């Protein structure tokens, strides 16, 4: 791109003069507040103009920057182009209930998007207003800064690159041509979804301008914890409390599965806390595979005893050789 010797020399001169000083990633700095703008000099400075405070933040990237340097006409044409523009891609994180993520389902998502103003249809003009060429950029849509034949273009701040301004701004969007709209979208959550899982919905983002395609909606799932279930891969872990008598003598308990059904589970005598029992095929189903439901036992101890209960417990402990 810099193969032309003359343009290469101009580029090197601009760098030497500080045109790109402090512009990390070409992000730009604020325009100079010194009198005289870009051509001003101060005590101890050379007569050449300085571009240290140059702002090219509106150029939209390295490619546009160099295109505006070495092909100003093309850059201007793009800036004032009114062709179809694709709508914005919206990214949003959505909280998903644990059971919805495990079994699959739908969650509503409320979005705020920029769409073409319905009143002015994106031109920023009030109904009946006249649209005239912008005086600031003479209808080009860009303004140029530079030294000699070497120039940098950026979108005009008055017409925002349109090349024209209305005699009266649209009262609805205040001349921006865009409106902030809230809408609700139902998102399908696939069974077995985990936190960090992304779903792209094409055409569900911001509405395109001038007949352009709508943007996409990218959803990232944040799965919320459940009070009963935990997850280990495709397996579900359910913690179920039983009392001392059930653990000591054995019992039968009922456990709820993910789909709301109840299964009977036999607890053998002498079951200790932390022991797990497997209910096959009652875990999460994903990609043709299905996990199990693992029931983990905890043992509850009474906080207080009556005199008769305490006496019976002491007798049991003494008979069993248990320390207390």
MARMIKOL-840010 format. One record per residue: x, y, z of N, C-alpha, C in turn. Coordinates in steps of 0.05 Angstrom, whole numbers, plus 32768, in hexadecimal, padded with zeros to 4 digits. Example, Ala and Ser with C-alpha at 12.3 -4.5 7.8 and 13.67 -1.06 7.14 Angstrom:
! residues 2
81087F8E809C80F67FA6809C81087FBE809C
81017FD3808E81117FEB808F81028001809D
//
This chain:
! residues 324
80117FE88000800080008000801180198000
80298018800C803B802F800D8052802C7FF8
804C801E7FE2806180197FCE806880327FBE
805580457FBC805A805E7FAE806E806E7FBE
808580757FB2809B80837FC08092809D7FCB
808380AD7FBB807A80C87FC4806880C67FDC
805580B37FDB804280B07FF1804F80A58009
80638093800580728089801C8080809F802A
808C80B1801A809B80C88026808780DA8036
806F80DE802A805C80EF8039805380E18053
805080C78052804880B8806A805E80BA807F
807780B78076808E80B98089809080D58095
808A80E98085808B8105808F8076810980A4
805E80FE809F8048810180B2804F80F380CC
805B80DC80CB806380CE80E3807880DE80F2
808B80E980E380A080F980F08095811180FE
8080811D80F28074813480FD8060812E8114
805C81148119804B810C8130802E8109812A
802781048110800B810281097FFE80EA8117
800D80D6811E800280BE812A800B80BA8147
801680CF8153802080CD816E800A80C78181
800F80B281937FFB80AB81A87FE2809E819E
7FE2809581847FCA808981797FCC806B817A
7FCB805F81917FCD804281947FB580358186
7FBC802481727FA6801781647F9680298153
7FA18042814D7F938056813E7F79805E814A
7F78805D81657F5F806481737F5B80828173
7F70809281717F6D80AE816F7F6F80BB818B
7F7580D5818B7F7580E581A37F6380FD819E
7F5F810D81B37F4D812481B07F598139819F
7F48814881907F53815E817F7F6181728191
7F74818081847F84819481937F7381AB819C
7F7981B481B47F6B81CB81BF7F7B81E481BC
7F9381E281AF7FA581F981AC7F9A820B8195
7F9D822581987F95823781827FA482308169
7F94823281537FA1822D81397F9E82108130
7F9481FE81417F8E81E381387FA781D48131
7FA681C7811A7FBC81B581127FD481C48108
7FD181DC81007FE881EB80F57FF681FC8109
7FEE81FC81227FF9820E813680158206813F
802482198147803F8214815380418224816C
8053821B817D8057822981968074822F819A
807B823B81B08097824281B680A9822981B5
80BE822B81A680D1821581A580CA82018190
80B38204818280AB81F1816E80B481FA8153
80B781E6814180BE81ED812680A681F88118
80AA820481008094821080F1808181FC80E6
808981E380E3807881CF80D7806081C980EA
804981C380DE803181BD80EE803481A380FD
802781A18114802881898124800D817B8124
800D816081237FF5815081227FF3813E813B
8000814681508002813581687FE6812F8173
7FD3814381727FB9813F817E7FA581368169
7FAE812981547F9D8121813E7F88810D8147
7F708110813E7F5A80FD81457F4F80F0812C
7F5380D6812A7F4880C781137F3680B1811E
7F2A80B581357F1A80A081427F0280988133
7EF880A981217EE080A181127EE5809380F8
7EFE808C80F27F04808080D87EFD806380D6
7EFB805580ED7EF2803980EC7F07802580E5
7F20802980ED7F34801480EA7F4B801C80D8
7F5F800B80D87F78801080CA7F73801280AC
7F62800080A17F5E800080847F52801A807B
7F3D8024808A7F31803D80837F4480548085
7F56805380997F698068809D7F7B806C8085
7F888056807C7F9A805780667F8B805D804C
7F728053804A7F63805980327F5D80778031
7F58808380487F5280A080487F6B80B08042
7F8380A5804A7F9C80B380447FA280B38026
7FA0809B801A7FA980987FFF7F9380967FEB
7F7A80977FF37F6480967FE17F4D80A67FEC
7F5180C07FF07F3D80D17FFD7F2280D17FF0
7F2180CF7FD67F0880CF7FC87EF780B77FCF
7F0580A07FD07EF780877FD67EEC80887FF2
7EFC809380057EF4809580207EDC80A78023
7EDC80BD80147EC680D080157EAC80C3800A
7EB080B37FF47E9880A67FE87E8C80937FFC
7E9C8084800B7E928071801F7E8380808035
7E8F8096803E7E8480A580547E6880AF804E
7E6380B980357E4980C4802F7E3780B08022
7E40809680207E2F808280147E16807D8024
7E00807B80167DE6807680237DDC805A801C
7DEE804880157DE6802D800E7DDC801E8026
7DD2800680227DC97FF580397DDF7FF0804D
7DD87FF280667DEB7FED807C7DE07FD7808E
7DF17FC380947DE97FAD80A57DE57FB780C2
7DD17FAC80CF7DCB7FB580EB7DE07FAB80FE
7DE07FB681167DF47FAF812A7DF17F938135
7E077F85813A7E077F6B81487E067F708166
7DF37F6481737DEF7F6981907DF87F50819F
7E097F5481B37E127F3F81C47E077F4381E0
7DFC7F2E81EC7DF07F3182067DF27F178216
7DF77F1982307DF87F0282417DDD7EFE824E
7DD37EE6824E7DB87EE082587DBA7ECB826E
7DAD7ED182857DAC7EBD829B7D977EA88295
7D9F7E8F82977D8E7E7882907D8A7E6782A9
7D717E6182B27D6D7E4F82C87D7A7E3482C4
7D857E2882D97D937E0F82D77D837DF982C8
7D6A7DF682D07D597DE182C57D537DE682A8
7D507DFF82A07D4B7E0582837D647DFE8273
7D7C7E04827E7D947DFE82707D997DE0826E
7D917DD182837D957DB482837D827DA68270
7D687DAD82717D547D9F82627D4E7DAC8247
7D567DC682437D4F7DD5822B7D367DE48230
7D327DFA82207D1A7E0A82237D1F7E258216
7D0F7E38821F7D117E5482137D137E68822A
7D217E7D82257D237E9482387D1E7EAE8229
7D0F7EC182357D0B7EDB82287D237EED822D
7D2A7EFC82187D417F0F821A7D377F2A8211
7D3A7F3E82227D327F59821B7D4B7F688211
7D487F7481F97D5F7F8181EC7D597F9F81E7
7D6F7FAE81E77D6E7FCA81DE7D807FCC81C5
7D747FD481AE7D837FD581967D7F7FF08188
7D937FF881777D90800F81677D848007814C
7D6D801381457D60800E812C7D5B8028811D
7D57802581037D51803D80F37D39804B80FD
7D3A806581007D248075810A7D0C807280F8
7CF5806B81037CDD806680F47CD1808080E9
7CD7809780F57CCC80B080ED7CDA80BB80D4
7CF580BC80D57D0580C880BF7D1180B380AD
7D0E809980B47D19808380A47D37808580A1
7D44809080B67D61809080B67D6F80A880AB
7D6080BB809F7D6E80D380947D7180EA80A7
7D6580E780BF7D6880FC80D47D58811580D0
7D47811680BC7D38812E80B67D1B812C80C0
7D11814380C97CF5814580D27CE3814380B9
7CCB813980BD7CB8813780A67CB581528098
7CB88153807E7CB6816C806E7CCF817D806E
7CE38176807C7CFC8186807D7D0C81828063
7D1B8197805B7D2C819680447D47818B804C
7D53817B803A7D6D8170803F7D81817D802B
7D95818A80377DA8819980277DC5818F802B
7DD7819480187DF2818C801C7DFE81988035
7E0F818980437E1B8193805C7E3081A88055
7E2E81C080627E4181D5805E7E5C81D08069
7E5D81BF807E7E7781BA808B7E8A81AA8079
7E7F8196806B7E8F8185805A7E898189803C
7E78819C80367E7081A1801A7E638189800D
7E558179801C7E47816380127E588149800E
7E71814A80167E83813380117E7E811D8027
7E758125803E7E71811180547E8A810E8065
7EA18119805C7EBA8118806B7EC78133806C
7ED8813680807EEA814E80817F0681448081
7F18815480757F34814B80727F47815C8083
7F5B814E808D7F71815C809B7F8B8152808F
7F9F8163808E7FB8815A80837FCB8170807D
7FE18169806F7FF6817C80687FFD8177804B
7FFA818C803B80008189801E7FEC81768011
7FF6816480027FE581517FF47FDF81388005
7FE98138801D7FE58121802F7FCE81278042
7FB8811980407FA1811F80507F948107805D
7F87810B80737F7880F680807F5B80FF8082
7F4880EE80797F2C80F4807A7F1F80E78092
7F0B80F4809C7EFA80E980B17EDE80F280AD
7ECA80E380B77EAE80EA80B37EA8810680BE
7E98811480B07E91812F80B87E80812E80D2
7E88813D80E77E79813C81007E5D814A80FF
7E59815A80EA7E3F816880E87E2A815780DC
7E30814A80C57E1D813980B77E21811C80BD
7E35811580CD7E3B80F980D57E3F80E880BC
7E4E80F380A87E5580E480917E4080E2807B
7E2880EE80807E1380EC806C7E1780FF8054
7E24811580587E28812880437E12813C8040
7DFD813980507DE6814B804F7DDB814F806B
7DCD8166806F7DC0816C80887DA481758083
7D91816F80967D76817880927D728195809D
7D5F81A380927D5881BE809C7D4C81BC80B8
7D4081A580BE7D3581A180D97D3A818480E0
7D45818080F87D4A816481017D3181558108
7D32813B81057D1C812A810D7D17812D812B
7CFE813381337CF98136814F7CFA811C815F
7CF7810581517CF780EC815F7D1480E38166
7D2680E481527D4280DA81577D5680F1815A
7D4C810A81587D5E8122815B7D7481228145
7D6D8118812E7D7F811A81187D9381038115
7D9380F081277DA680DA81267D9E80C58111
7D8580C3810B7D7C80AF80F87D7780948105
7D7C8092811F7D798079812D7D67807C8146
7D5B8066814E7D4A806681667D51804E8177
7D50805281917D56803C81A47D3C802D81A9
7D3C801381A37D23800381A57D277FEC81B8
7D137FE781C97D147FCF81DA7D017FBA81CF
7D0B7FA181CE7CFA7F8B81C57D037F7181D3
7CF07F5F81D47CF47F4581E17CF67F2F81CD
7D0B7F1E81D17D0F7F0781BF7D107EEE81D0
7D037ED881C67D047EBE81D47D1C7EAE81C9
7D2D7EA681DC7D467E9881D47D427E7A81DB
7D477E6981C87D477E4C81CC7D617E4381DA
7D5E7E3681F07D767E2B81FF7D787E0D81F9
7D8D7E0481ED7D8F7DE781E87D947DD88201
7D8A7DBF82027D8F7DAE821A7DAC7DAA821E
7DB47DAC82387DD17DA8823F7DE27DC1823C
7DD57DD882377DE57DF182347DF37DF8824E
7E0B7E03824B7E1C7E0B82627E227E288261
7E2C7E3382777E357E4F82787E4A7E538263
7E487E6982547E5C7E6F823F7E527E668223
7E3E7E5582227E337E4C82097E277E6481FA
7E2D7E6681E07E247E7D81CF7E117E7381BA
7DFD7E8481B47DEA7E7F819F7DE87E98818E
7DEB7E9581747DE97EAC81617DCE7EAA8152
7DBE7EBF81557DA57EC181477DA87ED58130
7DA97ECB81187DAD7EDD81017D947EEE80FC
7D997F0780F77D837F1A80F17D737F238108
7D7C7F1C81217D6D7F2481397D7A7F3C8148
7D8F7F47813B7D9C7F5E81487D907F78813F
7DA07F8D813D7D967FA781357D8D7FA88119
7D787FB781137D6D7FBA80F87D807FC880E6
7D837FBF80CD7D957FCC80BA7D8A7FE780B1
7D9D7FF880A87D958012809E7D948012807F
7D82802280747D7F802580577D7A800A804A
7D6B7FF980567D647FDF804A7D797FCA804F
7D8D7FCF80607DA17FBB80657D977FA48077
7DA77F8E80777D9F7F7780887DA07F7E80A5
7D907F7080B47D917F7380D27DAA7F6580DC
7DB47F6F80F27DCC7F6280FF7DC47F49810E
7DD87F3C811A7DD37F2481287DD17F298146
7DC67F1681547DC47F1681717DD57EFF817C
7DE97F05818C7DFA7EF081977DF57EEF81B5
7DEB7ED881BE7DE37ED481DA7DF87EC181E7
7E027ECA81FF7E137EB9820F7E037EB08228
7E027E96822D7DF27E8C82447E027E8E825E
7DF57E9682737E007E95828E7DED7E84829F
7DF37E6A82A37DE17E5882B07DE27E5D82CE
7DCB7E6082DA7DC87E6682F77DC87E4C8307
7DD27E4D83207DD27E3583317DB67E2D8339
7DB27E1383407D987E0983487D9A7E018366
7D847E0383747D847DFE83917D857DDF8397
7D7E7DCF83827D7D7DB283877D927DA38377
7D967DAA835E7DA87D9C834C7DC37DAA8348
7DD77D9A83447DF17DA3833A7DF87D938322
7E0B7D9C83137E127D8E82FA7E2F7D8582F9
7E337D6C82EF7E4E7D6282EB7E4E7D5582CF
7E557D6482BA7E537D5B829F7E367D578298
7E2E7D3F82907E127D39828A7E037D2D82A2
7E117D2982B87E057D1F82D17DF97D3582E2
7DE37D3082EF7DD77D4283027DDC7D37831E
7DE37D4983307DE77D41834C7DD27D4E835D
7DC37D3E836C7DAE7D48837D7DB57D40839A
7DB67D5483AC7DBC7D4F83C87DA17D4B83D7
7D9F7D3383E47D867D2C83F17D8C7D26840F
7D7E7D3484217D827D2F843E7D717D188448
7D7C7D08845A7D6C7CF384687D737CF58486
7D627CE984977D677CEB84B47D787CD484BE
7D7F7CD584D77D907CC184E37D847CA584E1
7D6A7CA384E67D5D7C8A84E67D5D7C7D84CA
7D587C8E84B67D597C84849A7D757C7A8493
7D897C8A849B7DA47C8284957DAC7C6984A3
7DA37C6684BC7DAB7C4F84CC7D9C7C3584C5
7D817C3984C37D707C2184BF7D6A7C1B84A2
7D6F7C2F84907D677C2B84747D4B7C37846F
7D467C3E84567D2C7C4B84507D287C4C8431
7D117C5584297D0B7C5B840D7D037C78840B
7D0F7C8683F87D0A7CA283F47D017CA783D7
7CF57CBF83D37CEC7CC783B87CFD7CDF83AF
7D077CDE83967D187CF3838B7D0D7CFD8371
7D0C7D18836E7D027D2383557D187D24833F
7D107D1D83277D227D1E83107D1F7D3A8303
7D307D3F82EF7D317D5982E27D167D5F82D4
7D087D4B82CA7CEF7D5082BC7CD77D5082CF
7CDC7D5082EA7CC77D5282FD7CBB7D388307
7CC47D2282FC7CBA7D0883057CC77D00831F
7CBB7CED832D7CC77CE383467CCF7CC68343
7CE77CC0834D7CF17CA5834D7CF67C9C836A
7CF17C82836F7CF57C77838A7D127C6D838C
7D1E7C7383A37D3A7C6B83A87D3C7C5D83C3
7D487C4583C37D4C7C3683DC7D667C3E83E9
7D647C4684027D7B7C4D84127D827C368425
7D987C2884217D9F7C1184327DA67C1A844E
7DA37C0884617DAB7C0D847D7DC97C13847F
7DD07C2584907DEC7C2C84947DF77C3F847F
7DE57C4E84717DEF7C62845D7DFC7C79846A
7E137C8184617E227C98846C7E1E7CB1845B
7E237CC884677E217CE184587E357CE28441
7E2C7CED842A7E3E7CEF84137E3C7CD883FF
7E2E7CC284087E2B7CAC83F57E187CB483DE
7E1F7CAA83C67E107CB183AF7E027C9883A3
7DE97C9C839A7DDA7C88838C7DD37C918370
7DD67C80835D7DD27C8783417DB67C7F8337
7DA97C92832A7D907C8D831C7D977C8F82FE
7D9A7C7982F17DA47C7982D57D927C8782C2
7D9E7C9682AF7D8F7CA3829A7D7E7CBB82A1
7D817CC682B97D717CDC82C27D827CF682C4
7D987CF782B57DA87D0F82B47DA17D21829C
7DB57D2F82917DB27D41827B7DB67D338261
7DA57D38824E7DA77D2C82337DB37D408220
7DC87D3882127DD57D4A81FF7DE47D3A81EA
7DE17D4281D17DEE7D3581BA7DEB7D1681BB
7DD37D0E81C17DCD7CF181C07DD67CE281D9
7DE27CEF81EC7DEC7CE282047DDB7CEC821C
7DD97CDC82317DCA7CE482497DD97CDC8262
7DDA7CEE82747DE87CE9828E7DD57CDC82A2
7DDF7CDA82BB7DD07CCE82D07DC97CE282E6
7DB67CDB82F77DB07CEB830E7DBE7CDE8326
7DD07CED83337DDF7CE3834A7DD37CF08364
7DC87CDE83757DBC7CE8838E7DD07CE683A4
7DD87CFD83AF7DEC7CFE83C57DDE7D0283E0
7DE47CF083F27DD67CF0840C7DE47D028421
7DD37D12842E7DDC7D2084467DCB7D17845D
7DD67D1784767DC77D0E848D7DC17D2584A0
7DA87D2984A67DA07D3F84B87D9F7D3584D5
7DA87D4684E77DA97D4085037D967D528512
7D857D4885247D727D5A85327D827D6E8544
7D787D8785447D857D9C85537D817D998571
7D6A7D8D85787D647D8A85957D557D708599
7D587D6485B27D4A7D4A85B97D3A7D4E85D2
7D257D3F85D47D167D3D85ED7D267D2C8601
7D1E7D2C861A7D2D7D1C862E7D2C7CFE8626
7D157CF5861D7D127CD986167D247CD285FD
7D257CE585EA7D357CE085D27D537CE085D9
7D5A7CF285EB7D777CF485F37D7F7CDA8602
7D6D7CD186147D727CB886237D767CA08610
7D647C9F85FC7D657C8985E97D7F7C8A85D8
7D877CA285D17D9F7CA685C17DB87C9E85D1
7DB87CA585EC7DCF7C9E85FD7DD17C808600
7DBA7C7486037DB97C5686067DC37C4985ED
7DBB7C5485D67DC47C4985BC7DE27C4C85B9
7DEC7C6485C07E097C6985BD7E197C5785CF
7E107C5485E87E1E7C4385FB7E1E7C2585F1
7E077C1D85E77E057C0185DE7E157BFC85C5
7E1A7C1185B57E297C0F859C7E467C1585A0
7E4D7C1E85B87E697C2685BD7E717C4085AF
7E5E7C5185AB7E647C6B859D7E6C7C8085B2
7E807C8F85AC7E897CA485BE7E777CBC85BB
7E737CCB85D17E637CE485CF7E6C7CF685E7
//
